[in-house]
Amino acid sequence: MTVTVVGIGGSIRSDSQSERALRVALEGARELGAETIQYSGPELVLPFYDPSVPERTDVALKMVEDLRRADGVILVSPGYHGTVSGLVKNALDYIEDLRDDERPYLDGRAVGTITAAYGWQAAVNTLSAVRSIVHALRGWPTPLGAAINSAQVKFDGDGACSDADVDRNLRVIGRQVVEFALRHASQLDVN
């Protein structure tokens, strides 16, 4: 079974620190053979989600379809004023389009949660908010989440992380998403 993991995150600035963290976590998923799809930077510039407006941009339609078929998800948000960025939150609001699916929202999917902010308070508060959103969307946050203090940890242009422990944790999150998806699928096959 090939596992598909969709990564959503970053900021409006392409190649941001949070987007680089997302790439490391997705690499962890690929290390276990997952197919990965990334939505970040300019791809997250979507119209404000409005459930009463059925029209969607091509990017929004593709993102929702990729989430529909995803076995797992990795979410990365910058911490803006102690919570999820509006850009990431708006992208997550599009998951509402999955409400009537056989697997509504993120039901039955592991979701890796990562945040990056300039300071511990914002990073940790944002991680808590992202995990709460995942619960509300019926997803399963991975046991390990990562709050990255961008004042202390940097990613260079090649994606290398200045802190080996953070790099390892991001990869573990990606692997946990894949491991859960594989276990979940094998249990469904047994039942």
C-alpha positions in Angstrom: 0.0 0.0 0.0 1.3 3.4 -0.9 0.4 6.1 1.7 -0.4 9.6 0.5 0.4 12.4 2.9 -0.7 16.0 2.3 1.3 18.8 3.8 -0.3 22.2 4.4 1.6 25.1 5.9 4.0 27.9 5.7 3.4 31.6 5.2 2.6 33.8 2.3 6.3 34.2 1.9 7.5 31.3 -0.2 10.3 29.2 1.4 9.6 30.5 4.9 11.0 28.9 8.0 7.7 27.1 8.6 7.6 25.9 5.0 11.1 24.5 5.4 10.0 22.7 8.5 7.1 21.2 6.5 9.5 19.9 3.9 11.6 18.2 6.5 8.5 16.5 8.0 7.3 15.4 4.5 10.8 14.0 3.9 10.3 11.9 7.0 7.1 10.5 5.5 8.9 9.8 2.2 11.5 7.9 4.1 8.8 5.3 4.8 7.7 5.3 1.1 4.9 7.8 1.3 3.8 9.9 -1.7 3.7 13.5 -0.5 1.8 16.5 -1.8 2.6 20.0 -0.5 0.5 23.1 -0.3 2.4 26.2 1.0 3.4 29.8 0.3 1.4 31.3 -2.6 -0.7 28.2 -3.0 -2.3 29.0 0.3 -3.5 32.4 -1.0 -7.1 31.3 -1.4 -10.4 33.3 -1.3 -11.9 33.5 2.2 -13.8 30.2 2.7 -17.5 30.7 2.4 -19.6 27.6 2.6 -22.5 29.4 0.9 -20.4 30.0 -2.3 -20.0 26.7 -4.2 -17.4 28.0 -6.6 -13.8 27.1 -5.8 -10.5 28.1 -7.4 -8.6 25.4 -9.2 -6.0 25.2 -6.3 -8.8 25.0 -3.7 -10.5 22.2 -5.6 -7.2 20.3 -6.0 -6.3 20.7 -2.3 -9.7 19.4 -1.2 -9.5 16.5 -3.6 -6.0 15.6 -2.4 -7.2 15.8 1.2 -10.1 13.6 0.4 -7.8 10.8 -0.8 -5.1 11.5 1.8 -4.1 8.8 4.2 -2.5 11.4 6.5 -1.8 15.1 6.8 1.0 17.3 8.1 0.0 20.8 9.2 2.6 23.5 9.9 1.6 27.0 11.0 3.6 30.0 11.8 2.6 31.4 15.2 1.1 34.9 14.7 0.2 36.6 17.9 0.0 33.3 19.7 -2.2 31.4 17.3 -2.6 29.9 13.9 -2.0 32.2 10.9 -5.1 33.4 9.0 -3.6 31.9 5.8 -3.3 28.4 7.3 -6.7 28.7 9.1 -8.4 29.7 5.9 -6.9 26.7 4.1 -8.1 24.4 6.9 -11.6 25.9 6.6 -11.8 24.4 3.1 -11.9 21.0 4.8 -15.5 21.8 5.5 -16.1 20.7 1.9 -15.4 17.1 3.1 -18.3 17.2 5.6 -20.6 14.9 3.7 -18.0 12.4 2.6 -18.0 8.8 3.7 -14.9 9.8 5.7 -15.9 13.3 6.8 -13.3 16.0 7.4 -10.1 14.3 8.5 -11.8 11.3 10.1 -9.5 8.3 10.5 -6.3 10.2 9.5 -3.2 10.9 11.5 -2.2 14.5 11.4 1.3 15.7 12.3 1.2 19.2 13.9 4.1 21.6 13.8 4.4 25.3 14.6 7.2 27.9 14.2 7.2 31.3 15.9 9.8 33.8 17.1 9.5 32.8 20.8 8.3 29.8 22.9 5.0 31.3 24.0 3.7 31.8 20.5 5.1 28.5 19.2 3.6 26.5 22.1 0.2 28.3 22.1 -0.1 27.8 18.3 0.7 24.1 18.6 -2.1 23.7 21.1 -4.5 25.6 18.8 -3.5 23.4 15.8 -4.0 20.2 17.8 -7.5 21.5 18.9 -8.4 22.2 15.2 -7.3 18.7 14.3 -9.6 17.2 17.0 -12.5 19.3 15.8 -11.9 18.0 12.3 -12.0 14.4 13.6 -8.3 13.8 12.9 -5.8 12.1 15.1 -2.9 14.3 16.1 0.3 12.3 16.1 1.8 11.7 19.6 4.7 13.9 18.8 4.1 17.5 17.8 6.8 20.2 17.4 6.9 23.8 18.5 9.9 25.5 16.9 11.3 28.7 18.4 12.6 30.5 15.3 14.7 32.7 17.5 16.8 29.6 18.3 16.4 27.3 15.3 17.0 28.1 11.7 16.6 26.3 8.4 19.1 27.2 5.7 18.2 27.6 2.0 18.8 23.9 1.4 16.4 23.0 4.2 19.1 21.9 6.7 18.1 22.5 10.3 20.5 24.1 12.8 19.2 21.8 15.5 19.6 18.1 15.0 17.0 17.3 17.6 14.4 19.5 15.8 15.3 17.9 12.5 14.9 14.4 14.0 11.5 15.3 15.6 10.2 16.7 12.4 11.1 13.5 10.5 9.6 11.4 13.3 6.3 13.3 12.9 6.3 12.5 9.2 7.0 8.9 9.9 4.3 8.7 12.6 1.7 9.9 10.1 2.7 7.1 7.7 2.9 4.4 10.4 -0.6 5.3 11.7 -2.0 5.2 8.1 -0.5 1.8 7.5 -1.8 0.4 10.8 -5.2 1.9 10.2 -5.4 0.4 6.8 -4.3 -3.0 8.0 -7.0 -2.9 10.8 -9.7 -2.0 8.2 -8.5 -5.0 6.1 -8.9 -7.3 9.1 -12.4 -6.0 9.9 
